[in-house]
């Protein structure tokens, strides 16, 4: 397996060309350059897609830099009617030139963008791409997640990520091609919604053939005429009428059944494009106080995952590292992760789809409230939903976390409006998944009530949440973390209650005297395991909760409250963690 695999796993073409690898590089803190045509000096080399702050980039420079430039010369592996240049993510504002011509501008550090570069390619074999990345380290009004605004990482914030941090690649295309694809499982009707958008030259007599198979068995083969540039249809799967047979096709963490799809674009009888994809038959919903998967109550056992690595920061060291993270979460007994303050690489979602792991996706926060900050957040969140909508593993959208970026929810209506606006926007863009407006406390518009409570005493946790009248005793009288759980005008309406952050027990077997951080501490492996087991037993046996999310998956820089060390070494045997997570005897 190569270090980086196909970057867009739900719309795959056989022909593609990676531009990862060494690029020329320079910092531009004095903003000496404004165009690719400037006489730019290139004193450094960087290994893309690793950010310059990451050791794996070859630089490992974590000082403040607001502007940097990249350049790479490349040769096209093949010549097609069209060529598209893709960037998985560039933090924060990017401008891209190919052969001296500006081809793309994009703002948003966590979402992809691309450009058709067909008209600027030279006749000769060699082409040149130049990228400018602007990323003000002190700007708190942009979505930045866990990236620290101080020079050294402090508390729960980590090193910054500047510039290119996901794959760069070329895609050869026909003159008319399948540009976008969206899948929507319709559980009640045993159907799958399929939306196809065509790009390039619009022709008459366009149609798309969709074939859906499972383990080589054909489930559906339909052909649709395009109206304008799109087709939007529901694919009816044959209903066997017997629950046991029907359930064989359902996706869940216990049985991650994927349906393979091939889409062929035709003009008349001529095949002009073909792509591969996959989908799944599954549903997520809320029914009174329970989370439902495939029409049945499903207890959530999640772990908080920051998605950082010591040498590569937000970029995974390899595709295999992403797969290994999914495998480790499952090996520790969890059925899902809450990806915290990060829009994760699509390859992680691919492995979660394929191996069976639920994912909560959370928008990285800005930390200063303004109209500009919310506008930036809206744009990037909309792009994230569009990118990840079709992944079956993704079950919940989280717009805000702990009132970050909207710190005055109890006093300022504008802050409340922002949370409610993002909640309703998300529900409009995706009506198939639950949405959390603000996770942790001070909830208003939300489908799930998430509570953050880092009380280290398992008995106190049990007493706090084992109450007969939660509306009166919990929401009106008690304040976990010192914050009210619901805002005035938004009483608890019976939504599922999930303990979405707790634990955080720090244990560093390799501390060596360095300063570390956690919500509670354990002196050695046996006490660490005993504390974890007691916390999980208390939470698992509290009937109020529809699930939990333990903090956290792995140590992350100064935070040593992971179940794994930063290099993913288990602090105690995996089978012990698995048993405790499931509240089962070892």
C-alpha positions, 0 to 999 in steps of 0.5 A: 500500500502506498503512503497516500491513496486515492484522495476522494474515495466516494468518486473514484477514477482509475486515472489520477496523478499525485502531486505529493512530495517535494515542493520548493518553499519560502516564507513571506512574513514581510509580504514581499510577493503578491503574484506568481510572476514575482521574482520569488526566491526559493531557499527551502524544500517542503514535503507536501502534504505535511505542514511546515510546522510538522517535522515530517515536512522537513522543516518543523518550524513552529514559529509564527508565519503569516504567509508562505509560498509553494512551487512545483514543476510537474509533467502530465502523465496523460493528456485528456480533454480536461485536467482538474487540479485538486487540493484536499485542504490548505490553511487558511486562504489560498491562491493558486497559479498554473503556468503564471495564470491565477486559476483558484482562490479559496478561503477555509482551512479544512475543506477542499477546492479544485480548478480546471487548468485545461486552458492554461496548460503548456504544449511542452511537457513541463508545467508549473504550479505556485501556491500562496497560503495566508494564515495569520496565527493571531486571527481568532475570528477564523475557524481554527479548531485546536490550533494555538494562537500562542507561540507554545502550545498551552492547555488544550491547544496544539501547534498551528497548521499553515498551508497545504496539509492534505493531498494535492492531485491531478485528475484527467477528465473527458470533455463532459464528466460526472462532477459530483455524486450524492447518496441518501439511503431511505431506510423505510422505503428500502431505497437509495437516493442518487443525485448526479451532477455533470460538469464540463460541456453540456450536451443533449441526450446525456444519460447515466447508468447506475449499477449497485452490487453487493459481493458481486450480486447485482441489486439494481441497474437503472439508466436515467436521462439527465435534465440539464446537468443533473439526475436525481432519482431513487433506486428501489432495492428488491425487498425480500420481505423477510427481516433476516434477509433484509438485515443482511444489507444493513450497515452498522459498526457490527456489520459494515455492509457496503454496496458497491456502485458503478456510474457510467455517463453516456451521450446516446450510446457512447460511453464518455465517463465512468466512476466507482463509488459506494453507499450503504443502507442505514438510517440514523434518527432520534426517537424520544430519548434514544438514538436510533440506528436502523430503526432500533435503539442503539447505545453510543460508546464514543471516544473523543479523537483529536486527530493529531500525530506527533511528527505530522500534526493534523495530517496522518503519516499514511493511509495505513495510519488512518486505518489503524486509528479506526481499528484501534478505536474498535479494539478498545470497545468503542463503536464510534468517535467524536472527531473533535474540532477537526474536519477529518481527511476523507480517507479516515471516513472511508476506513470508518465506512469500510470497517464499521465505526460511527463518526460525529463530525464537528466544526472547528471553532473560531474564538472571537465573535463577529459577523465576519467570523460567523460568515467564515464559519458558515461557508466552511461548514457548508463545504464540509457537509457537502463533502461528507454527506454521503459517508454512511459512518457519519451520524451526527453534525456538531456545529459549536463546542462549549460555546467557543466563538459564541461565549455570551450565549446566556446574555447576547441574542446575537450569539444565540442567533448564530447557534440557532442559524447553524443548527437550522442551516445544517438541518436544511442541508441534511435532514437525515442526521441529528444536529447538535447546535452547541455541545457541552452546555448552554444548549438551545436548538439541538436534537441531542443534549450533550453534557461535558462533565469531568468530575473525576469521582465515579460515585459523584457522577452516578449520584448526579445523573441517577435522578428521578426527575431530570428536568427539575434536579438536573436542568434547573438545579445542578450545573456540571462544569459550572454552566447551565445545560439549557438556555432560557426558552429551550427547556429539555424536550425529551431529547436523548442525553449523551455524556459527550465529554468526561474522564480525561484521566492523565497517565504518562508512562514516559513523562520524564519530568515534562509538564503534562495536562489532564483533568485527573491523574493516575500514578501508574498503569493499574490505577489508571485502568482502575479509574477508567473502569470505575468511570465507565461502569458508572456512566454505562449503568446510568439509564438517563444516558443514551451514550457517552464519549470518553476523553480521549483516544490518544495523548496529544502533545501536552495532553496525556489523558489518552488511552493510547500514547501519542504514537498509538501505543496502548497504555494498558492491554487493549483487551482490558480497555475493551472490557471496561468500555463495554462494562464487561468482565475481563 
